[in-house]
């Protein structure tokens, strides 16, 4: 059984066809590539916060360059998850603009420009369950 999400390399499935492959969870960052879903092709490395809530239950949370806030609870024994994310209105209107790599300065500049001009509210709330496989 997986004893911690830290150090894990995963394939992660969420509602509406989102597939992240791989997801690599480090002690300070989470790295992911969205293979399928509304902005397939996105790659990101995000500084994250981690907490072990109880044996077998851990959480990660991060703030993205778009202004999106993401919190995931990982249930290690069942290899399931719960995601809560608050997505700015401008991004929720067209997720395809998020295809790219947040390690590319030109992409980050584009996203920051869209964020500064776009409407933040009302945010789209993603509150869904998923599952993951250890790679």
Rosetta constraint file for C-alpha pairs under 8 A:
AtomPair CA 1 CA 76 HARMONIC 7.58 0.50
AtomPair CA 1 CA 77 HARMONIC 6.49 0.50
AtomPair CA 2 CA 76 HARMONIC 5.96 0.50
AtomPair CA 2 CA 77 HARMONIC 6.97 0.50
AtomPair CA 3 CA 56 HARMONIC 6.72 0.50
AtomPair CA 3 CA 76 HARMONIC 6.96 0.50
AtomPair CA 4 CA 8 HARMONIC 7.49 0.50
AtomPair CA 4 CA 56 HARMONIC 7.22 0.50
AtomPair CA 4 CA 58 HARMONIC 7.56 0.50
AtomPair CA 4 CA 76 HARMONIC 7.12 0.50
AtomPair CA 5 CA 25 HARMONIC 6.51 0.50
AtomPair CA 5 CA 58 HARMONIC 7.11 0.50
AtomPair CA 5 CA 74 HARMONIC 7.38 0.50
AtomPair CA 5 CA 76 HARMONIC 7.37 0.50
AtomPair CA 6 CA 25 HARMONIC 5.29 0.50
AtomPair CA 6 CA 26 HARMONIC 5.33 0.50
AtomPair CA 6 CA 27 HARMONIC 5.93 0.50
AtomPair CA 7 CA 24 HARMONIC 6.96 0.50
AtomPair CA 7 CA 25 HARMONIC 5.42 0.50
AtomPair CA 7 CA 26 HARMONIC 5.20 0.50
AtomPair CA 7 CA 27 HARMONIC 7.28 0.50
AtomPair CA 8 CA 23 HARMONIC 7.97 0.50
AtomPair CA 8 CA 24 HARMONIC 5.89 0.50
AtomPair CA 8 CA 25 HARMONIC 5.58 0.50
AtomPair CA 8 CA 26 HARMONIC 7.55 0.50
AtomPair CA 8 CA 134 HARMONIC 6.95 0.50
AtomPair CA 9 CA 22 HARMONIC 6.46 0.50
AtomPair CA 9 CA 23 HARMONIC 5.62 0.50
AtomPair CA 9 CA 24 HARMONIC 4.54 0.50
AtomPair CA 9 CA 25 HARMONIC 6.64 0.50
AtomPair CA 9 CA 134 HARMONIC 5.95 0.50
AtomPair CA 9 CA 135 HARMONIC 5.53 0.50
AtomPair CA 10 CA 21 HARMONIC 6.77 0.50
AtomPair CA 10 CA 22 HARMONIC 5.52 0.50
AtomPair CA 10 CA 23 HARMONIC 4.96 0.50
AtomPair CA 10 CA 24 HARMONIC 6.41 0.50
AtomPair CA 10 CA 132 HARMONIC 6.32 0.50
AtomPair CA 10 CA 133 HARMONIC 5.50 0.50
AtomPair CA 10 CA 134 HARMONIC 4.59 0.50
AtomPair CA 10 CA 135 HARMONIC 5.25 0.50
AtomPair CA 11 CA 19 HARMONIC 7.20 0.50
AtomPair CA 11 CA 20 HARMONIC 5.75 0.50
AtomPair CA 11 CA 21 HARMONIC 4.69 0.50
AtomPair CA 11 CA 22 HARMONIC 5.30 0.50
AtomPair CA 11 CA 23 HARMONIC 6.21 0.50
AtomPair CA 11 CA 132 HARMONIC 5.51 0.50
AtomPair CA 11 CA 133 HARMONIC 5.20 0.50
AtomPair CA 11 CA 134 HARMONIC 6.55 0.50
AtomPair CA 11 CA 135 HARMONIC 6.72 0.50
AtomPair CA 12 CA 19 HARMONIC 5.71 0.50
AtomPair CA 12 CA 20 HARMONIC 5.04 0.50
AtomPair CA 12 CA 21 HARMONIC 6.57 0.50
AtomPair CA 12 CA 22 HARMONIC 7.66 0.50
AtomPair CA 12 CA 23 HARMONIC 7.12 0.50
AtomPair CA 12 CA 130 HARMONIC 7.24 0.50
AtomPair CA 12 CA 131 HARMONIC 5.98 0.50
AtomPair CA 12 CA 132 HARMONIC 4.27 0.50
AtomPair CA 12 CA 133 HARMONIC 6.53 0.50
AtomPair CA 13 CA 17 HARMONIC 7.35 0.50
AtomPair CA 13 CA 18 HARMONIC 5.87 0.50
AtomPair CA 13 CA 19 HARMONIC 4.68 0.50
AtomPair CA 13 CA 20 HARMONIC 6.52 0.50
AtomPair CA 13 CA 130 HARMONIC 5.45 0.50
AtomPair CA 13 CA 131 HARMONIC 5.47 0.50
AtomPair CA 13 CA 132 HARMONIC 6.03 0.50
AtomPair CA 14 CA 18 HARMONIC 5.02 0.50
AtomPair CA 14 CA 19 HARMONIC 6.40 0.50
AtomPair CA 14 CA 128 HARMONIC 7.23 0.50
AtomPair CA 14 CA 129 HARMONIC 6.37 0.50
AtomPair CA 14 CA 130 HARMONIC 4.42 0.50
AtomPair CA 14 CA 131 HARMONIC 6.87 0.50
AtomPair CA 15 CA 128 HARMONIC 6.55 0.50
AtomPair CA 15 CA 129 HARMONIC 6.93 0.50
AtomPair CA 15 CA 130 HARMONIC 6.65 0.50
AtomPair CA 16 CA 37 HARMONIC 7.16 0.50
AtomPair CA 17 CA 36 HARMONIC 6.40 0.50
AtomPair CA 17 CA 37 HARMONIC 5.29 0.50
AtomPair CA 18 CA 34 HARMONIC 7.22 0.50
AtomPair CA 18 CA 35 HARMONIC 7.67 0.50
AtomPair CA 18 CA 36 HARMONIC 5.31 0.50
AtomPair CA 18 CA 37 HARMONIC 4.26 0.50
AtomPair CA 18 CA 38 HARMONIC 7.28 0.50
AtomPair CA 19 CA 34 HARMONIC 5.94 0.50
AtomPair CA 19 CA 35 HARMONIC 5.56 0.50
AtomPair CA 19 CA 36 HARMONIC 4.92 0.50
AtomPair CA 19 CA 37 HARMONIC 6.46 0.50
AtomPair CA 20 CA 32 HARMONIC 6.41 0.50
AtomPair CA 20 CA 33 HARMONIC 5.51 0.50
AtomPair CA 20 CA 34 HARMONIC 4.38 0.50
AtomPair CA 20 CA 35 HARMONIC 5.56 0.50
AtomPair CA 20 CA 36 HARMONIC 7.08 0.50
AtomPair CA 21 CA 32 HARMONIC 6.75 0.50
AtomPair CA 21 CA 33 HARMONIC 5.57 0.50
AtomPair CA 21 CA 34 HARMONIC 6.26 0.50
AtomPair CA 21 CA 35 HARMONIC 5.97 0.50
AtomPair CA 22 CA 31 HARMONIC 7.90 0.50
AtomPair CA 22 CA 32 HARMONIC 5.75 0.50
AtomPair CA 22 CA 33 HARMONIC 5.91 0.50
AtomPair CA 23 CA 30 HARMONIC 7.08 0.50
AtomPair CA 23 CA 31 HARMONIC 5.65 0.50
AtomPair CA 23 CA 32 HARMONIC 4.37 0.50
AtomPair CA 23 CA 33 HARMONIC 6.75 0.50
AtomPair CA 24 CA 30 HARMONIC 5.77 0.50
AtomPair CA 24 CA 31 HARMONIC 5.11 0.50
AtomPair CA 24 CA 32 HARMONIC 6.38 0.50
AtomPair CA 25 CA 29 HARMONIC 6.44 0.50
AtomPair CA 25 CA 30 HARMONIC 4.63 0.50
AtomPair CA 25 CA 31 HARMONIC 6.54 0.50
AtomPair CA 26 CA 30 HARMONIC 5.87 0.50
AtomPair CA 27 CA 50 HARMONIC 7.49 0.50
AtomPair CA 28 CA 47 HARMONIC 5.85 0.50
AtomPair CA 28 CA 48 HARMONIC 5.62 0.50
AtomPair CA 28 CA 49 HARMONIC 6.87 0.50
AtomPair CA 28 CA 50 HARMONIC 7.74 0.50
AtomPair CA 29 CA 45 HARMONIC 6.49 0.50
AtomPair CA 29 CA 46 HARMONIC 5.36 0.50
AtomPair CA 29 CA 47 HARMONIC 4.42 0.50
AtomPair CA 29 CA 48 HARMONIC 5.14 0.50
AtomPair CA 30 CA 45 HARMONIC 5.73 0.50
AtomPair CA 30 CA 46 HARMONIC 5.39 0.50
AtomPair CA 30 CA 47 HARMONIC 6.60 0.50
AtomPair CA 30 CA 48 HARMONIC 6.42 0.50
AtomPair CA 31 CA 43 HARMONIC 7.52 0.50
AtomPair CA 31 CA 44 HARMONIC 5.63 0.50
AtomPair CA 31 CA 45 HARMONIC 4.29 0.50
AtomPair CA 31 CA 46 HARMONIC 6.39 0.50
AtomPair CA 32 CA 43 HARMONIC 5.72 0.50
AtomPair CA 32 CA 44 HARMONIC 5.55 0.50
AtomPair CA 32 CA 45 HARMONIC 6.63 0.50
AtomPair CA 33 CA 40 HARMONIC 7.94 0.50
AtomPair CA 33 CA 41 HARMONIC 6.66 0.50
AtomPair CA 33 CA 42 HARMONIC 5.63 0.50
AtomPair CA 33 CA 43 HARMONIC 4.32 0.50
AtomPair CA 33 CA 44 HARMONIC 6.60 0.50
AtomPair CA 34 CA 39 HARMONIC 7.05 0.50
AtomPair CA 34 CA 40 HARMONIC 4.96 0.50
AtomPair CA 34 CA 41 HARMONIC 5.59 0.50
AtomPair CA 34 CA 42 HARMONIC 5.35 0.50
AtomPair CA 34 CA 43 HARMONIC 6.54 0.50
AtomPair CA 35 CA 40 HARMONIC 5.09 0.50
AtomPair CA 35 CA 41 HARMONIC 5.94 0.50
AtomPair CA 35 CA 42 HARMONIC 7.82 0.50
AtomPair CA 36 CA 40 HARMONIC 4.87 0.50
AtomPair CA 36 CA 41 HARMONIC 7.74 0.50
AtomPair CA 38 CA 95 HARMONIC 5.76 0.50
AtomPair CA 38 CA 96 HARMONIC 6.43 0.50
AtomPair CA 39 CA 95 HARMONIC 5.43 0.50
AtomPair CA 39 CA 96 HARMONIC 4.88 0.50
AtomPair CA 39 CA 97 HARMONIC 7.42 0.50
AtomPair CA 39 CA 98 HARMONIC 5.82 0.50
AtomPair CA 39 CA 99 HARMONIC 5.20 0.50
AtomPair CA 40 CA 96 HARMONIC 7.91 0.50
AtomPair CA 40 CA 99 HARMONIC 6.34 0.50
AtomPair CA 41 CA 99 HARMONIC 5.30 0.50
AtomPair CA 41 CA 100 HARMONIC 6.25 0.50
AtomPair CA 42 CA 98 HARMONIC 6.45 0.50
AtomPair CA 42 CA 99 HARMONIC 4.46 0.50
AtomPair CA 42 CA 100 HARMONIC 4.71 0.50
AtomPair CA 42 CA 101 HARMONIC 5.80 0.50
AtomPair CA 43 CA 99 HARMONIC 7.78 0.50
AtomPair CA 43 CA 100 HARMONIC 6.22 0.50
AtomPair CA 43 CA 101 HARMONIC 4.68 0.50
AtomPair CA 43 CA 102 HARMONIC 6.57 0.50
AtomPair CA 44 CA 101 HARMONIC 5.75 0.50
AtomPair CA 44 CA 102 HARMONIC 5.11 0.50
AtomPair CA 44 CA 103 HARMONIC 6.88 0.50
AtomPair CA 45 CA 102 HARMONIC 6.91 0.50
AtomPair CA 45 CA 103 HARMONIC 7.29 0.50
AtomPair CA 46 CA 62 HARMONIC 6.66 0.50
AtomPair CA 46 CA 63 HARMONIC 7.51 0.50
AtomPair CA 46 CA 64 HARMONIC 6.87 0.50
AtomPair CA 47 CA 62 HARMONIC 6.34 0.50
AtomPair CA 47 CA 63 HARMONIC 7.74 0.50
AtomPair CA 48 CA 60 HARMONIC 6.43 0.50
AtomPair CA 48 CA 61 HARMONIC 5.48 0.50
AtomPair CA 48 CA 62 HARMONIC 4.60 0.50
AtomPair CA 48 CA 63 HARMONIC 7.61 0.50
AtomPair CA 49 CA 60 HARMONIC 5.45 0.50
AtomPair CA 49 CA 61 HARMONIC 5.15 0.50
AtomPair CA 49 CA 62 HARMONIC 6.32 0.50
AtomPair CA 50 CA 58 HARMONIC 7.33 0.50
AtomPair CA 50 CA 59 HARMONIC 5.65 0.50
AtomPair CA 50 CA 60 HARMONIC 4.58 0.50
AtomPair CA 50 CA 61 HARMONIC 6.71 0.50
AtomPair CA 51 CA 58 HARMONIC 5.69 0.50
AtomPair CA 51 CA 59 HARMONIC 5.23 0.50
AtomPair CA 51 CA 60 HARMONIC 6.62 0.50
AtomPair CA 52 CA 56 HARMONIC 7.95 0.50
AtomPair CA 52 CA 57 HARMONIC 6.19 0.50
AtomPair CA 52 CA 58 HARMONIC 4.32 0.50
AtomPair CA 52 CA 59 HARMONIC 6.40 0.50
AtomPair CA 53 CA 57 HARMONIC 5.56 0.50
AtomPair CA 53 CA 58 HARMONIC 5.37 0.50
AtomPair CA 53 CA 59 HARMONIC 7.01 0.50
AtomPair CA 54 CA 58 HARMONIC 7.01 0.50
AtomPair CA 56 CA 75 HARMONIC 5.97 0.50
AtomPair CA 56 CA 76 HARMONIC 5.03 0.50
AtomPair CA 56 CA 77 HARMONIC 6.20 0.50
AtomPair CA 57 CA 73 HARMONIC 6.96 0.50
AtomPair CA 57 CA 74 HARMONIC 5.73 0.50
AtomPair CA 57 CA 75 HARMONIC 4.88 0.50
AtomPair CA 57 CA 76 HARMONIC 6.20 0.50
AtomPair CA 58 CA 73 HARMONIC 5.79 0.50
AtomPair CA 58 CA 74 HARMONIC 5.20 0.50
AtomPair CA 58 CA 75 HARMONIC 6.81 0.50
AtomPair CA 58 CA 76 HARMONIC 7.81 0.50
AtomPair CA 59 CA 71 HARMONIC 7.12 0.50
AtomPair CA 59 CA 72 HARMONIC 5.51 0.50
AtomPair CA 59 CA 73 HARMONIC 4.38 0.50
AtomPair CA 59 CA 74 HARMONIC 5.89 0.50
AtomPair CA 60 CA 71 HARMONIC 5.80 0.50
AtomPair CA 60 CA 72 HARMONIC 5.32 0.50
AtomPair CA 60 CA 73 HARMONIC 6.65 0.50
AtomPair CA 61 CA 69 HARMONIC 7.50 0.50
AtomPair CA 61 CA 70 HARMONIC 5.47 0.50
AtomPair CA 61 CA 71 HARMONIC 4.20 0.50
AtomPair CA 61 CA 72 HARMONIC 6.27 0.50
AtomPair CA 62 CA 69 HARMONIC 6.01 0.50
AtomPair CA 62 CA 70 HARMONIC 5.42 0.50
AtomPair CA 62 CA 71 HARMONIC 6.66 0.50
AtomPair CA 63 CA 67 HARMONIC 6.41 0.50
AtomPair CA 63 CA 68 HARMONIC 5.86 0.50
AtomPair CA 63 CA 69 HARMONIC 4.63 0.50
AtomPair CA 63 CA 70 HARMONIC 6.41 0.50
AtomPair CA 64 CA 68 HARMONIC 5.19 0.50
AtomPair CA 64 CA 69 HARMONIC 6.35 0.50
AtomPair CA 64 CA 70 HARMONIC 7.89 0.50
AtomPair CA 65 CA 102 HARMONIC 7.88 0.50
AtomPair CA 65 CA 108 HARMONIC 7.04 0.50
AtomPair CA 65 CA 111 HARMONIC 7.09 0.50
AtomPair CA 65 CA 112 HARMONIC 6.86 0.50
AtomPair CA 66 CA 88 HARMONIC 7.44 0.50
AtomPair CA 66 CA 91 HARMONIC 7.57 0.50
AtomPair CA 66 CA 111 HARMONIC 6.08 0.50
AtomPair CA 66 CA 112 HARMONIC 6.54 0.50
AtomPair CA 66 CA 115 HARMONIC 6.04 0.50
AtomPair CA 67 CA 87 HARMONIC 7.31 0.50
AtomPair CA 67 CA 88 HARMONIC 6.55 0.50
AtomPair CA 67 CA 115 HARMONIC 7.40 0.50
AtomPair CA 68 CA 85 HARMONIC 6.96 0.50
AtomPair CA 68 CA 86 HARMONIC 5.62 0.50
AtomPair CA 68 CA 87 HARMONIC 4.69 0.50
AtomPair CA 68 CA 88 HARMONIC 6.09 0.50
AtomPair CA 69 CA 85 HARMONIC 5.48 0.50
AtomPair CA 69 CA 86 HARMONIC 5.31 0.50
AtomPair CA 69 CA 87 HARMONIC 6.83 0.50
AtomPair CA 70 CA 83 HARMONIC 7.20 0.50
AtomPair CA 70 CA 84 HARMONIC 5.97 0.50
AtomPair CA 70 CA 85 HARMONIC 4.31 0.50
AtomPair CA 70 CA 86 HARMONIC 6.68 0.50
AtomPair CA 71 CA 83 HARMONIC 5.82 0.50
AtomPair CA 71 CA 84 HARMONIC 5.21 0.50
AtomPair CA 71 CA 85 HARMONIC 6.14 0.50
AtomPair CA 72 CA 81 HARMONIC 6.67 0.50
AtomPair CA 72 CA 82 HARMONIC 5.57 0.50
AtomPair CA 72 CA 83 HARMONIC 4.48 0.50
AtomPair CA 72 CA 84 HARMONIC 6.35 0.50
AtomPair CA 73 CA 81 HARMONIC 5.48 0.50
AtomPair CA 73 CA 82 HARMONIC 5.14 0.50
AtomPair CA 73 CA 83 HARMONIC 6.56 0.50
AtomPair CA 74 CA 79 HARMONIC 7.26 0.50
AtomPair CA 74 CA 80 HARMONIC 6.22 0.50
AtomPair CA 74 CA 81 HARMONIC 4.58 0.50
AtomPair CA 74 CA 82 HARMONIC 6.75 0.50
AtomPair CA 75 CA 79 HARMONIC 5.61 0.50
AtomPair CA 75 CA 80 HARMONIC 5.24 0.50
AtomPair CA 75 CA 81 HARMONIC 5.78 0.50
AtomPair CA 76 CA 80 HARMONIC 6.90 0.50
AtomPair CA 79 CA 131 HARMONIC 5.72 0.50
AtomPair CA 79 CA 132 HARMONIC 5.54 0.50
AtomPair CA 79 CA 133 HARMONIC 6.95 0.50
AtomPair CA 80 CA 129 HARMONIC 7.30 0.50
AtomPair CA 80 CA 130 HARMONIC 5.62 0.50
AtomPair CA 80 CA 131 HARMONIC 3.98 0.50
AtomPair CA 80 CA 132 HARMONIC 6.05 0.50
AtomPair CA 81 CA 129 HARMONIC 5.58 0.50
AtomPair CA 81 CA 130 HARMONIC 5.03 0.50
AtomPair CA 81 CA 131 HARMONIC 5.60 0.50
AtomPair CA 81 CA 132 HARMONIC 7.54 0.50
AtomPair CA 82 CA 127 HARMONIC 7.31 0.50
AtomPair CA 82 CA 128 HARMONIC 5.74 0.50
AtomPair CA 82 CA 129 HARMONIC 4.42 0.50
AtomPair CA 82 CA 130 HARMONIC 6.24 0.50
AtomPair CA 83 CA 126 HARMONIC 7.00 0.50
AtomPair CA 83 CA 127 HARMONIC 5.65 0.50
AtomPair CA 83 CA 128 HARMONIC 5.41 0.50
AtomPair CA 83 CA 129 HARMONIC 6.20 0.50
AtomPair CA 83 CA 130 HARMONIC 7.72 0.50
AtomPair CA 84 CA 125 HARMONIC 7.13 0.50
AtomPair CA 84 CA 126 HARMONIC 5.46 0.50
AtomPair CA 84 CA 127 HARMONIC 4.56 0.50
AtomPair CA 84 CA 128 HARMONIC 6.78 0.50
AtomPair CA 85 CA 125 HARMONIC 5.72 0.50
AtomPair CA 85 CA 126 HARMONIC 4.98 0.50
AtomPair CA 85 CA 127 HARMONIC 6.65 0.50
AtomPair CA 86 CA 123 HARMONIC 5.83 0.50
AtomPair CA 86 CA 124 HARMONIC 5.78 0.50
AtomPair CA 86 CA 125 HARMONIC 4.79 0.50
AtomPair CA 86 CA 126 HARMONIC 6.51 0.50
AtomPair CA 87 CA 91 HARMONIC 6.69 0.50
AtomPair CA 87 CA 92 HARMONIC 6.20 0.50
AtomPair CA 87 CA 123 HARMONIC 5.22 0.50
AtomPair CA 87 CA 124 HARMONIC 5.00 0.50
AtomPair CA 87 CA 125 HARMONIC 6.32 0.50
AtomPair CA 87 CA 126 HARMONIC 7.75 0.50
AtomPair CA 88 CA 92 HARMONIC 6.27 0.50
AtomPair CA 88 CA 119 HARMONIC 7.10 0.50
AtomPair CA 88 CA 120 HARMONIC 4.57 0.50
AtomPair CA 88 CA 121 HARMONIC 6.29 0.50
AtomPair CA 88 CA 122 HARMONIC 7.17 0.50
AtomPair CA 88 CA 123 HARMONIC 4.78 0.50
AtomPair CA 88 CA 124 HARMONIC 6.53 0.50
AtomPair CA 89 CA 93 HARMONIC 6.17 0.50
AtomPair CA 89 CA 118 HARMONIC 7.57 0.50
AtomPair CA 89 CA 119 HARMONIC 5.69 0.50
AtomPair CA 89 CA 120 HARMONIC 5.04 0.50
AtomPair CA 89 CA 121 HARMONIC 5.46 0.50
AtomPair CA 89 CA 122 HARMONIC 5.70 0.50
AtomPair CA 89 CA 123 HARMONIC 4.97 0.50
AtomPair CA 89 CA 124 HARMONIC 6.29 0.50
AtomPair CA 90 CA 94 HARMONIC 7.09 0.50
AtomPair CA 90 CA 114 HARMONIC 7.74 0.50
AtomPair CA 90 CA 115 HARMONIC 7.25 0.50
AtomPair CA 90 CA 118 HARMONIC 5.06 0.50
AtomPair CA 90 CA 119 HARMONIC 5.32 0.50
AtomPair CA 90 CA 120 HARMONIC 6.31 0.50
AtomPair CA 91 CA 95 HARMONIC 5.52 0.50
AtomPair CA 91 CA 97 HARMONIC 7.45 0.50
AtomPair CA 91 CA 98 HARMONIC 7.64 0.50
AtomPair CA 92 CA 123 HARMONIC 7.75 0.50
AtomPair CA 92 CA 124 HARMONIC 6.27 0.50
AtomPair CA 95 CA 99 HARMONIC 7.76 0.50
AtomPair CA 97 CA 111 HARMONIC 7.90 0.50
AtomPair CA 98 CA 111 HARMONIC 7.52 0.50
AtomPair CA 100 CA 104 HARMONIC 7.92 0.50
AtomPair CA 100 CA 107 HARMONIC 6.45 0.50
AtomPair CA 101 CA 107 HARMONIC 6.54 0.50
AtomPair CA 101 CA 108 HARMONIC 7.97 0.50
AtomPair CA 102 CA 107 HARMONIC 6.30 0.50
AtomPair CA 102 CA 108 HARMONIC 5.70 0.50
AtomPair CA 103 CA 107 HARMONIC 7.89 0.50
AtomPair CA 103 CA 108 HARMONIC 7.58 0.50
AtomPair CA 104 CA 108 HARMONIC 6.43 0.50
AtomPair CA 105 CA 109 HARMONIC 6.09 0.50
AtomPair CA 106 CA 110 HARMONIC 6.21 0.50
AtomPair CA 107 CA 111 HARMONIC 6.26 0.50
AtomPair CA 108 CA 112 HARMONIC 6.09 0.50
AtomPair CA 109 CA 113 HARMONIC 6.11 0.50
AtomPair CA 110 CA 114 HARMONIC 6.29 0.50
AtomPair CA 111 CA 115 HARMONIC 6.05 0.50
AtomPair CA 112 CA 116 HARMONIC 6.09 0.50
AtomPair CA 113 CA 117 HARMONIC 6.40 0.50
AtomPair CA 114 CA 118 HARMONIC 5.70 0.50
AtomPair CA 115 CA 119 HARMONIC 7.59 0.50
AtomPair CA 115 CA 120 HARMONIC 7.67 0.50
